[in-house]
Structures are given as C-alpha cells and as structure tokens.
Amino acid sequence: MPQLSCLFFSLLERRRLVRYCFWCGLLLLKLAASVHAAPSPAGRLKLNFNPEWKVRVGDALGADAVGFDDASWKKVTLPYAWNEDEAFSKDIKNLSTGVAWYRKHFRLPAGATGQKAFIEFEGVRLAGEFWLNGQRLGLHENGVMAVGFDLTPFLRPAPQENVLAVRTDNDWDYKEKASGQAFQWSNRNFNANYGGIPKNVFLYVMSPLHQTLPLFSALGTTGVYVYAQDFDVAGGRATVVAEAQVKNEFPAARTFAYEASVADGEGKTVGTFSGGETTLQPGEMKTVTARASLSGLHFWSWGYGYLYTVSTRLIVDKKVIDEVKTRTGFRKTEFAHGLIKMNDRAMIVHGYAQRTSNEWPAVGLGVPAWLSDYSNGLMVAGNANLVRWMHVTPWKQDVESCDRVGLPQAMPAGDAEKDVADRRWGQRLELMRDAIIYNRNNPSILFYEGGNESISAAHIQELKDIRNQYDPHGGRAIGSREMLDIPQAEYGGEMLYINKSATKPLWAMEYSRDEALRKYWDELTPPFHKDGAGPLYKGANAADYNRNQDSQAREDVMRWYDYWHERPGTGTRSSAGGVNIVFSDTNTHYRGEENYRRSGEVDALRIAKDGYYAHQVMWDGWVEPEKAHTHLIGHWNYKPGTVKNVDVVSNGEKVELFLNGKSLGFGQQSYRFLFTFKNVAWQPGTLRAVSYDAAGKPMSEAEHQTAGPAVALRLSPIASPAGLRADGADLALVQVEAIDAQGRRCPTALNMVNFTLSGPAEWRGGLAQGPGNYILAKSLPVEGGVNRVLIRSTTQAGKISVTATSEGLKSASVSLKSEPVKVENGLTTQLPGADLPVSLRRGPTPAGPSFTVSRVTVPIIAVTASSNATNAAFSFDDNELSEWISDRKEARPWIEYALARPASISQVAMKLTGWRTSTYPIRILVDGQEVFSGATERSLGYFTAVFPPRTGQKLRIELTGSTQAKDAFNITELETPKVPTAATDQAGPPGTLGLVEVEIYEKPAISPAP
C-alpha cells in the first residue's frame, strides 16, 4: 500500500494542518520525553524577573533615583520592546529609535539575608545603563549579548522595597562611550531594531560560596562547563565532565566538596561522581572538575532533542550550599575530509539562514518560549537540519529552543559584511568570547561563525584561540563565510555558490534569495502575480527573484539540486550542503513593494508556502532522502478552460498523475526531484500524484481536491502545551480559514475578516497585503484561504473569546482560558521554557552509512598545458581561489592530466572561470580518443560532463570555439558591488580556457559503505 506521507498537505486534509504543525510538526507532546518540573536547586534561587516593569519612551531626568515618580508609566511584562507596534509596519530603516527608561519595584524573598544576589539580562537593545536604588551598576553597549551585575552591595533587605532602573538607547548610530566607535552589527539592513529590553531577565540568590554565572563582560566569570568525551556511540558510552568556576565571597576561607550528578530525560539519576575537596581563600576563584564514564547514554541528534540535567553541587558539612542545574545534551562531532559528522554519521547540511531577530508582526523578537519552539520546530518538521543565525548571536531562548526541538545551529557573534580592524575588531572578539562562554553548554550549537564575510587568517586564529580557551571540548567548528584557502578555519563556504573540499567542510552560508508573497499562488490565480511583477528594485527589473509561490517552489528545487549533485559520496571532494535564505518572512532588507523581505518558506505568522513542502520532500535524510515524500505544488481550484503545467516534487524515481482516477501518464523529471506534467486541462475533482521506486512499487502520494465556494469561517487556536498564562507576555495564535460546505479550505479565498476580542487579552493582530500590512488591524483578509492573528494575555486570568465574521460567510468563535501566574513582590518561580518538553520524533542518530558512493575520484599525479603550464596544477589543488587560465593568443588551448592509474573514466567535473556567466565549447579526450564534445552550462559552481566509460590514463580538455558570456543568475543585491575574484565568479579574458578545479571520476566497482 502506498505510503501516504504527504496526504495531510492536500486540500482534503487542510483542516488538520494546524494540528499537524503544532502537535506533530513541533512534536512537543505526543512523542516527547515526559516532562518533569525540576525542583529549585538547593542553596540558590533562580527567579523570573520579567513581571511588573514600567516603561517610559523618551529621556526622563532623574529616573535613576529611587523616589522618582513613575506612577503614570506604562505597566508591562518583559520581554517587551517599546517599539514593538512597528514590527512589519515600518521599513527596518524607519523603526523608531532613541531613549526609553524601564523601572521595576521589587522585594527580596524571605531568607535572602546574608546571601549574594545577581541580576542577569539576556540582552538589551542597544545600550543599557543600570541603577539599583540610585546606585549605578554599570553600562552594557553591544546590544546582543547577556549582561549581569552583582546587586548585593546596594540591595535593601526584605521587606524593604528596591528599585531597579534601566536607561536604554537604540540609536542606530550609537557609539561606544570609551572609544567613540560604532558597533559594526548595528546595521539597518539585517539587524531589526527592537529597542529596550526585548529579552528575559532573571534574579539569582545564592551563597557567598557559589558557582559563578557565565557572564564574563561585566562579572568576569565563566560559570559551569559540561561536556562529554571518549565517545563510544554504538555502545552508548562516554565520559562526562563537569567543570565549575567557584568563588568564595565569605570573609574567611572555606573548604567544600564538589559533586556532580547526571539525570536523564525521565529524571532518573544515571551517575553521581565526586570532584574532591577544595579550599578557597576569601575572594579566591578556582575551577573544580568532576568526571565519570557513563553508559546507556542517549546522544543528542538532529530531530532528537534528548537532554540531560547535570547538577553540580558545593557541599559543606554534608549540606549542599550551592547547586546549579545545567540542561544539556551529549553528541560526538567531526569536521574533516570535507564532511560534517554527528555521532559518527555524515550529514549534508540543509536548512535556513534565518535573521537572528526571528521576529513576529507587532511583537518583534520578544515572544514566549513556546512560540520559539513552534517556529524552530517547524524547521525540523520541514526536515531542516541546520539554522544559521545571521550576523549576531541569537538570544538564549532561541538557543535553548533549538536544543529542545533538535535543530543544529550555527552561532555568529556580531558583524556586518567585511573584516574590520582596530577597536571594531576588538568589539567582535569580546562578543565572541562572551557568546561562547554563555552558550557553550547548548548541544545544538555545532558551528561558531566568525564573520559573514571572509576574515584574515590572523583574525580567524584569534577567534580560534578564544574557542580553544573557553570551549576546547565542545565539539564545535569555528570558521567564517568564504575562508576557502585559509587553513586556520575549520569550515567555510561561499554565500551563493557551490564549493567542494576534501579537507574542511564547505557549505553555502545562504542561497536561493528568491521571494514570493504567500498570497500569490501563480499567474492563473487571483491576484494573478507573474514573476517580476511589481516595482523596480534599484532601477532594475525584479523578474529574476520576485516570484509567485509556484515559481518559488520550483526554484527551491533547482537551487538545492546544485548542492545535492555534489553531495558526500560523489567523490573525494564534496559539498557539505547549504542553507536557504530565509525561513520566515522578515522585517529586514526588502526588495518588493512590501516593506519586509518575502524570501521565507513560511510567512511571518509561520504559515507554510509551497517551498516549505518542497524542502520537506528533498531533505528527509542525512545525505540522500531516506523516507518517501511527494508534494503537489499549488492547488486545484481554477476557472473552466484553464490549462496549466502541473509540478510535483518527489524523491521517488518516477511520478504518475491521476485526474479523477484517470492516469495522465508520467512526469518529465528534472533537477532530480521535480516532475512536470505539461498542459493539463483543469477539471474539478481530485488531482493525485503517486511516486514509485525504480522497481515500480508505489512509495508515496499527495492529492488536491477542488474546494467549493466559501460558506463559513473556521477558527483554530494554537497555544503553549503548558497552557496560556496570564503573565502579561504570553501569546496565542488564532488561525482563521475560509471553508466550503465540506469543511475544506478554499485556496483562492481572499475574504476580508472582522475580528472581535473579549476577555483579559490584548490584540496584536496579524499581517496581510494592504495598508500598513494590516498591522494591529482587527479587520484583515485571508490569503489563499487562511491567515493568523496573535493575542497576548494580560496579568488577569480568565476566559478569552475571539469571534470572526465575514460578509456572506458563517461566523466562527473560539475561546481560550488564561491561567493565573503567582507573582510576589515582582518575582515568580515560573521560568520561561522550563516546562516545555523536548522533541524526539526523528529518533536517535541512525546506525550505518548515510550515503552510497556513486562515483570515485581518480587521482591526478601530473599535468601539462598548452600555455601557462606553471599554473596548471592550480586546477586540481583543492583550492577554489586558485585557477589556471590559458594564454589569450592560443587558437585551441588545452590542458592534459596524467592519472595515477588506468581507469574507466565516465565523468569529469569542472569549475570553470566565470562559471555563472560563461559557456565554453569543449571536447574531452581519454588517451587521445574523444569522449565528449559540447558546450558547458552556466551554473552556481560545477559543470559535469557525462559520457560512456572509456579506459585510459591521460585526459585532455580542449577549447574548440568561442566562449559566450551571459549572466544566468541575477543574484546581486549588495549595496556596493564587490571586486570580482575567482570565488565571486570572474571570467577569464575572451578566448581563454580557465579552470578552477577539475575532478575525474570512474564508477565504483561496488557501492561500499562510507
């Protein structure tokens, strides 16, 4: 029986989409490990400091003083950006900036007398200056990383009131006070400016003898460091090491015993081990260590967010006086031979380059933890195995979310798009140091990114030294974009092109920049958007990137094919993959008529576009697809007389299309995964695609049904699995659909919907094409028959009702209930994300190889050429920044390679100079016999000549005519054009043959396991 792996994405099953995305796609409940609310660690309190803040936009003289009158200020719960209303309503460059003050009145909990108290801000934007009870604590200016302060000297003991005041300044051009230098990453193109305190805040109360916090820049401390080594993946064994930096702030020496224990996902202790006794003098700080070999371990993996809780304890007189609980995971990594391996299994990365702001309309980035899991979990459900956060470090909530949902990530520090010097480089070094210390226990981080543009060998070495000092055992590669010829980098890769390597893995940092508004299905569906329709961008036509959904999905297949073709198993040199830009439509650098970027494979409310499902089909495997999937692009609601091409994305070997049960034959296959059926005449009914394996066995299928006219609305709530909390910051999504009489979503409906909200909640609304993007509007249209809105809880618990009406349609209502949150003196013990379960849907890393060898590289031992022979070896040196170019004066230039042995040659892969713009008429000879004659194709990297096998030991490539140049990919969007280099596709002089890399292949005698 066919595997109905994609049936839930058909129109027939649209009513189950929300349930799938939330309950199955995010996998937060059904297939997750049991949730155990961990008790408070002994000897210390970690308290949620988000409740009961007050905000005033604009400067306020004297607001740092305890007695300042803030009675009229706006009451908020953090995280809260004071300009959140502008998210997606304004161009990023026009987001409001300036000074805003935050103040909080609070009292310490009972029992805090004689204890230390620290505050941790996960981040402020951009600069923050802090006061407690009128005493200045310090200044934090980078706008990215967490900061903490010791409150103890200035605190008033319970029951006296304390006042914390924060002055924030998110001026784009803010300059560091000490140096007068701006921060490179405060950039109006990519770093959305949600000002104030848009991240969480925590209060710690602990013994004067304590384990420090990982907040280096202000406190100078590094905290706890947990890692594993000596892995035996097959046997489930590893040595777990727990290091803790301990400080004695008692006035006398203290001796303590150090102990660590490891609890599994069910809360069961699987090991307890001792680190011996240590004595610290007053003010002394020292790192202590405990380690043990453990068995029966579950290793963290892609789509398998298995987490352990490691408790590190300081014990005096057999009493625990300080305990830190670190939630982490263990996994083995390797970055060598051009491959990325996790738990001994090779993986080609496929996922998204996502703006670090990861924002939502009218909210910005400061969302509750469950909504981070919802968004990041959708990436995993779409079979992404990497998110590359762009330009700046993500906030801790997103980092921890990736741990839970099993999403590997690449973590940058902060940059723009070039290497820098002097104090600006110093700022980047400090930010990377702080980010590594803060996030080194999070297993989902596989890569530290040193820059969004190539940096010097000296600079990458400095970053590497920081990694080696603070995270020497974390199993994370450090590199930067490009870095193709810099050995100090442990990974690299261009932004748009295909790179291959036999040494460090190279993967594309972003590719496929095309855009499509979710409202636009195709040019045959209202509002009939043709590729390129809309305004010019910088005076140029937008046809090459401004697409509709159908076209964007096809382009996603075409662009991924380039990386899949050069995947592991295709030779000694291979591509390590690439990440698509971006996952969700983003309130940053835009090129269309909307003031936000529409390159997402889901929209800003995380409603999927067709490209999302195309990726899901192609990416369901570690290297090659391992599970059968099929997706029908588009819908099946058209006017009579419509004739159109039908495109199917499938990882089957062939696809058959049926219309109302009648076969329309098999599709024309291209780009491996795309199957096209030409000129299909529309008829109402059921359109079904069935994929088959090479033996003709049905593997998977998908279908669309023609929906009838819309007759009603349907509302579906999406909330945290822990329930909606009345904390003033929790959010719920409400999805609205226009449905027909049978309950099927109407994919062409564009009805205006009017909403009413009652109960203790705040309207945050949704987004649609139209005036102001309908931000905060209570009337907005469905697009493609669906839309979503956000509502925010207040601090009052109770029943919340949402009603939707639309002219001519039956109305719908839905109710939610917000649950009370206990807050005392501005503090609560409910920590963001602490009660969210992990996702284990994909299961542990599979045993065995992830790919079969499809071709074998034949080594080259010598080369000669018709000219410039001294440079000929550059054409096979595994360096894509070096090249051989023939002399311009030659009529028929050639280059000839001597092989290590006679081989039955069947393919030659070439990266030619000007690969994107130039075609070369060539012929290839093996031992003097012609095996290939024709023109190369423009590409984003490599052209492969395929021919019947011919045995020989010499291979010659000759230019037989004139080259032709024409840009096949209009992908430039930079503000300032770059000077061409080999890595950015500089064609050689006219009439020359230029080769960057050449690889010669034979078929494998067998298909051995890698």
DATAGI-V930542 format. One record per backbone hydrogen bond with DSSP energy under -0.5 kcal/mol. CO is the residue of the C=O (numbers start at 0). NH is the residue of the N-H. If there is no record, write none. Layout:
co=CO nh=NH
co=CO nh=NH
//
This chain:
co=1 nh=3
co=2 nh=4
co=2 nh=700
co=3 nh=6
co=5 nh=8
co=6 nh=9
co=9 nh=12
co=10 nh=13
co=10 nh=744
co=12 nh=15
co=13 nh=16
co=15 nh=19
co=16 nh=20
co=17 nh=21
co=18 nh=22
co=18 nh=23
co=19 nh=23
co=19 nh=24
co=20 nh=25
co=21 nh=27
co=22 nh=28
co=28 nh=31
co=34 nh=36
co=35 nh=37
co=40 nh=43
co=41 nh=322
co=42 nh=206
co=44 nh=46
co=44 nh=204
co=46 nh=48
co=46 nh=202
co=47 nh=827
co=49 nh=77
co=51 nh=104
co=52 nh=75
co=53 nh=102
co=54 nh=73
co=55 nh=100
co=59 nh=62
co=61 nh=64
co=63 nh=133
co=64 nh=67
co=67 nh=69
co=69 nh=72
co=73 nh=54
co=75 nh=52
co=79 nh=81
co=79 nh=196
co=80 nh=83
co=82 nh=85
co=83 nh=86
co=85 nh=88
co=85 nh=89
co=86 nh=361
co=90 nh=93
co=91 nh=94
co=97 nh=169
co=98 nh=57
co=99 nh=167
co=100 nh=55
co=101 nh=165
co=102 nh=53
co=103 nh=163
co=105 nh=161
co=108 nh=111
co=111 nh=114
co=115 nh=205
co=116 nh=150
co=116 nh=151
co=117 nh=203
co=118 nh=148
co=119 nh=121
co=119 nh=201
co=120 nh=146
co=122 nh=198
co=124 nh=195
co=125 nh=142
co=126 nh=168
co=127 nh=139
co=128 nh=166
co=129 nh=136
co=129 nh=137
co=130 nh=164
co=131 nh=134
co=134 nh=131
co=137 nh=129
co=139 nh=127
co=146 nh=120
co=148 nh=118
co=148 nh=150
co=150 nh=153
co=150 nh=154
co=151 nh=154
co=154 nh=156
co=156 nh=159
co=161 nh=105
co=162 nh=132
co=163 nh=103
co=164 nh=130
co=165 nh=101
co=165 nh=167
co=166 nh=128
co=167 nh=99
co=168 nh=126
co=170 nh=173
co=173 nh=182
co=175 nh=179
co=180 nh=175
co=182 nh=185
co=184 nh=186
co=186 nh=190
co=188 nh=588
co=189 nh=191
co=191 nh=193
co=192 nh=194
co=194 nh=81
co=195 nh=124
co=196 nh=79
co=199 nh=121
co=200 nh=48
co=201 nh=119
co=202 nh=46
co=203 nh=117
co=204 nh=44
co=205 nh=115
co=207 nh=209
co=207 nh=248
co=209 nh=246
co=212 nh=214
co=212 nh=222
co=213 nh=215
co=214 nh=218
co=214 nh=220
co=215 nh=219
co=222 nh=244
co=224 nh=242
co=226 nh=240
co=228 nh=238
co=231 nh=235
co=231 nh=236
co=232 nh=235
co=234 nh=295
co=235 nh=296
co=236 nh=231
co=237 nh=239
co=237 nh=293
co=238 nh=228
co=239 nh=291
co=240 nh=226
co=240 nh=242
co=241 nh=289
co=242 nh=224
co=243 nh=245
co=243 nh=287
co=244 nh=211
co=245 nh=285
co=246 nh=209
co=246 nh=248
co=247 nh=282
co=253 nh=279
co=255 nh=277
co=256 nh=314
co=257 nh=274
co=258 nh=312
co=259 nh=272
co=260 nh=310
co=261 nh=269
co=261 nh=270
co=262 nh=308
co=263 nh=266
co=267 nh=263
co=270 nh=261
co=272 nh=259
co=275 nh=257
co=277 nh=255
co=279 nh=253
co=280 nh=283
co=283 nh=247
co=285 nh=245
co=287 nh=243
co=289 nh=241
co=291 nh=239
co=291 nh=293
co=293 nh=237
co=296 nh=298
co=300 nh=303
co=302 nh=841
co=302 nh=842
co=303 nh=300
co=303 nh=305
co=307 nh=309
co=307 nh=327
co=308 nh=262
co=308 nh=310
co=309 nh=311
co=309 nh=325
co=310 nh=260
co=311 nh=323
co=312 nh=258
co=312 nh=314
co=313 nh=320
co=313 nh=321
co=314 nh=256
co=315 nh=318
co=318 nh=315
co=318 nh=320
co=320 nh=206
co=321 nh=313
co=323 nh=311
co=323 nh=325
co=324 nh=326
co=325 nh=309
co=325 nh=327
co=327 nh=307
co=329 nh=299
co=331 nh=342
co=333 nh=340
co=335 nh=338
co=338 nh=335
co=339 nh=346
co=340 nh=333
co=341 nh=344
co=344 nh=341
co=346 nh=339
co=346 nh=348
co=348 nh=577
co=349 nh=384
co=349 nh=385
co=350 nh=579
co=351 nh=353
co=351 nh=387
co=352 nh=581
co=353 nh=389
co=354 nh=357
co=359 nh=362
co=359 nh=363
co=362 nh=365
co=363 nh=359
co=364 nh=366
co=367 nh=370
co=367 nh=371
co=368 nh=372
co=369 nh=373
co=370 nh=374
co=371 nh=375
co=372 nh=376
co=373 nh=377
co=374 nh=378
co=375 nh=379
co=376 nh=380
co=377 nh=381
co=378 nh=383
co=379 nh=382
co=385 nh=351
co=386 nh=388
co=386 nh=409
co=387 nh=353
co=388 nh=390
co=389 nh=355
co=389 nh=391
co=390 nh=414
co=394 nh=397
co=394 nh=398
co=395 nh=399
co=396 nh=400
co=397 nh=401
co=398 nh=402
co=399 nh=403
co=400 nh=404
co=401 nh=405
co=401 nh=406
co=403 nh=838
co=405 nh=302
co=405 nh=407
co=407 nh=386
co=408 nh=410
co=408 nh=445
co=408 nh=446
co=409 nh=388
co=409 nh=411
co=410 nh=448
co=412 nh=392
co=420 nh=423
co=420 nh=424
co=421 nh=424
co=421 nh=425
co=422 nh=426
co=423 nh=427
co=424 nh=428
co=425 nh=429
co=426 nh=430
co=427 nh=431
co=428 nh=432
co=429 nh=433
co=430 nh=434
co=431 nh=435
co=432 nh=436
co=433 nh=437
co=434 nh=438
co=435 nh=439
co=438 nh=441
co=440 nh=442
co=441 nh=444
co=443 nh=408
co=443 nh=445
co=445 nh=476
co=446 nh=410
co=446 nh=448
co=447 nh=449
co=447 nh=478
co=448 nh=412
co=450 nh=480
co=455 nh=459
co=456 nh=460
co=457 nh=461
co=458 nh=462
co=459 nh=463
co=460 nh=464
co=461 nh=465
co=462 nh=466
co=463 nh=467
co=464 nh=468
co=465 nh=469
co=466 nh=470
co=470 nh=473
co=476 nh=447
co=477 nh=489
co=478 nh=449
co=480 nh=482
co=481 nh=492
co=482 nh=485
co=484 nh=486
co=485 nh=488
co=489 nh=504
co=490 nh=479
co=491 nh=506
co=492 nh=481
co=493 nh=508
co=494 nh=509
co=496 nh=498
co=500 nh=573
co=502 nh=337
co=504 nh=491
co=505 nh=575
co=507 nh=578
co=510 nh=580
co=514 nh=546
co=516 nh=519
co=518 nh=520
co=519 nh=548
co=520 nh=549
co=521 nh=524
co=521 nh=528
co=524 nh=527
co=527 nh=529
co=529 nh=532
co=531 nh=541
co=535 nh=537
co=536 nh=539
co=539 nh=536
co=541 nh=544
co=541 nh=545
co=544 nh=514
co=544 nh=546
co=545 nh=531
co=546 nh=516
co=547 nh=551
co=548 nh=552
co=549 nh=553
co=550 nh=554
co=551 nh=555
co=552 nh=556
co=553 nh=557
co=554 nh=558
co=555 nh=559
co=556 nh=560
co=557 nh=561
co=558 nh=562
co=559 nh=562
co=559 nh=563
co=560 nh=564
co=561 nh=565
co=562 nh=565
co=563 nh=566
co=565 nh=574
co=566 nh=569
co=568 nh=853
co=568 nh=854
co=573 nh=500
co=575 nh=348
co=576 nh=507
co=577 nh=350
co=578 nh=510
co=579 nh=352
co=579 nh=581
co=581 nh=600
co=582 nh=600
co=582 nh=601
co=585 nh=587
co=585 nh=596
co=587 nh=596
co=596 nh=585
co=597 nh=515
co=600 nh=608
co=600 nh=611
co=601 nh=584
co=602 nh=605
co=606 nh=602
co=608 nh=611
co=608 nh=612
co=609 nh=613
co=610 nh=614
co=611 nh=615
co=612 nh=616
co=613 nh=617
co=614 nh=618
co=616 nh=619
co=618 nh=620
co=619 nh=625
co=619 nh=626
co=621 nh=347
co=623 nh=622
co=628 nh=650
co=630 nh=632
co=630 nh=648
co=638 nh=641
co=641 nh=681
co=643 nh=679
co=644 nh=646
co=645 nh=676
co=646 nh=632
co=647 nh=649
co=647 nh=674
co=648 nh=630
co=653 nh=691
co=654 nh=666
co=655 nh=689
co=656 nh=663
co=657 nh=659
co=657 nh=687
co=658 nh=661
co=661 nh=658
co=664 nh=656
co=666 nh=668
co=667 nh=675
co=669 nh=673
co=670 nh=672
co=672 nh=649
co=673 nh=669
co=674 nh=647
co=675 nh=667
co=675 nh=677
co=676 nh=645
co=678 nh=680
co=679 nh=643
co=684 nh=686
co=684 nh=705
co=685 nh=659
co=685 nh=687
co=686 nh=703
co=687 nh=657
co=688 nh=701
co=689 nh=655
co=690 nh=698
co=690 nh=699
co=691 nh=652
co=691 nh=653
co=692 nh=695
co=696 nh=692
co=698 nh=2
co=699 nh=690
co=700 nh=5
co=701 nh=688
co=703 nh=686
co=710 nh=809
co=711 nh=738
co=713 nh=736
co=715 nh=734
co=717 nh=732
co=719 nh=722
co=723 nh=818
co=724 nh=726
co=725 nh=820
co=727 nh=76
co=729 nh=792
co=731 nh=790
co=732 nh=717
co=733 nh=788
co=734 nh=715
co=735 nh=786
co=736 nh=713
co=736 nh=738
co=737 nh=745
co=738 nh=710
co=738 nh=711
co=739 nh=742
co=743 nh=739
co=744 nh=746
co=745 nh=748
co=748 nh=783
co=748 nh=784
co=750 nh=781
co=752 nh=779
co=753 nh=804
co=755 nh=802
co=757 nh=800
co=758 nh=760
co=759 nh=793
co=761 nh=791
co=763 nh=775
co=764 nh=789
co=769 nh=772
co=770 nh=773
co=771 nh=774
co=772 nh=767
co=773 nh=776
co=777 nh=754
co=779 nh=752
co=782 nh=785
co=784 nh=737
co=785 nh=782
co=786 nh=735
co=788 nh=733
co=789 nh=763
co=789 nh=764
co=790 nh=731
co=791 nh=761
co=793 nh=727
co=797 nh=817
co=799 nh=815
co=800 nh=757
co=801 nh=813
co=802 nh=755
co=803 nh=811
co=804 nh=753
co=805 nh=808
co=808 nh=805
co=809 nh=712
co=811 nh=803
co=813 nh=801
co=815 nh=799
co=816 nh=723
co=817 nh=797
co=818 nh=725
co=820 nh=822
co=823 nh=826
co=824 nh=106
co=826 nh=823
co=827 nh=47
co=828 nh=830
co=830 nh=833
co=832 nh=835
co=838 nh=304
co=839 nh=842
co=849 nh=623
co=850 nh=1009
co=851 nh=853
co=855 nh=1001
co=856 nh=858
co=858 nh=899
co=861 nh=897
co=863 nh=895
co=867 nh=870
co=868 nh=871
co=870 nh=873
co=871 nh=874
co=872 nh=875
co=873 nh=876
co=874 nh=997
co=878 nh=881
co=883 nh=994
co=886 nh=889
co=892 nh=958
co=893 nh=865
co=894 nh=956
co=895 nh=863
co=896 nh=954
co=897 nh=860
co=897 nh=861
co=902 nh=904
co=902 nh=951
co=903 nh=1002
co=904 nh=949
co=905 nh=946
co=906 nh=1000
co=907 nh=944
co=908 nh=998
co=909 nh=911
co=909 nh=942
co=910 nh=995
co=910 nh=996
co=911 nh=914
co=913 nh=916
co=913 nh=917
co=914 nh=938
co=915 nh=967
co=916 nh=965
co=918 nh=963
co=919 nh=921
co=919 nh=935
co=920 nh=959
co=920 nh=960
co=921 nh=933
co=922 nh=957
co=923 nh=930
co=923 nh=931
co=924 nh=926
co=924 nh=955
co=925 nh=928
co=928 nh=925
co=931 nh=923
co=933 nh=921
co=939 nh=497
co=942 nh=909
co=942 nh=944
co=943 nh=945
co=944 nh=907
co=949 nh=904
co=951 nh=902
co=952 nh=898
co=953 nh=926
co=954 nh=896
co=955 nh=924
co=956 nh=894
co=957 nh=922
co=957 nh=959
co=963 nh=918
co=965 nh=967
co=968 nh=970
co=980 nh=983
co=980 nh=985
co=981 nh=984
co=984 nh=986
co=988 nh=991
co=991 nh=993
co=992 nh=885
co=993 nh=912
co=994 nh=883
co=996 nh=910
co=998 nh=908
co=999 nh=857
co=1000 nh=905
co=1000 nh=906
co=1001 nh=855
co=1005 nh=1007
co=1007 nh=852
//
